[in-house]
Amino acid sequence: MWNSFRQALAASIDLLLPSACLLCGSLLSSEFSSQSFCQDCLASMPPLGQSHCSCCAQPFTTATSNHHCENCLRRPPPFSKAHAACLYQDNIKKAVQRLKYRGQLTLAKPLGQRLGKTLAGSRDSFAFDLIVPVPLHPNRLRARGFNQALEVARPIARQMSIPLDAALLQRIRKTPQQQGLSASARRSNLHNAFALTSKPSKLRILLIDDVMTTGETVRECSRTLVAGGAEEVQVAVVGRA
């Protein structure tokens, strides 16, 4: 009886409040009502593709193979592998920016689920012991009201049944935003900006962020985790620029 009531209630809700795409607002057909985005918006969310750095996931514009980029060869990162769900352009860029700057938190779950599928399909990921989101400085967290990396990490932790620790890694130094800074300025800007509340001894950690551009933020976070005793760190981001 209870199941019949639930089904009737769900049908009534669908009738009165039909599902709509979280990006463009167009109504979703019954066939795609369980999705968060319409087919047109999904078509403009380009996956990373095969041509990218096998370490930091930097997209290659001309190369047709999967190898280490020049930056990773010259400056090997403290993380072993970076995973990216999509290229940071088109509707992925729009979705991330709406989540981050407009507070559209309903976008966090589908973006996290999309990244989770990428991780599940990767042969280079390992059995993670812990998921850690890239933290915000307390002042920025108070101003924004949420940490977008943490919101994206939540559905991944549930999907993969891995513990999530949002307190292990802390941002202790308030720094200017990375956007618009040169690569060298980004490195110096983040030096010693993070600290640990405990030592992640011998833990295999998955570090989550929304976007990766030069990679300096996840480099510094990974360096802090490894210096604290983490056995290995891999990085996962929604969008890779």
Secondary structure, 3 states (H helix, E strand, C coil): CHHHHHHHHHHHHHHHCCCECCCCCCECCHHHCCCCCCHHHHHCCCECCCCECCCCCCECCCCCCCCCCHHHHHCCCCCCEEEEEEECCHHHHHHHHHHHHHCCHHHHHHHHHHHHHHHHCCCCCCCCCEEEECCCCHHHHHHHCCCHHHHHHHHHHHHHCCCECCCCEEECCCCCCCCCCCHHHHHHHHCCCEEECCCCCCCEEEEEEEEECCCHHHHHHHHHHHHCCCCEEEEEEEEEC
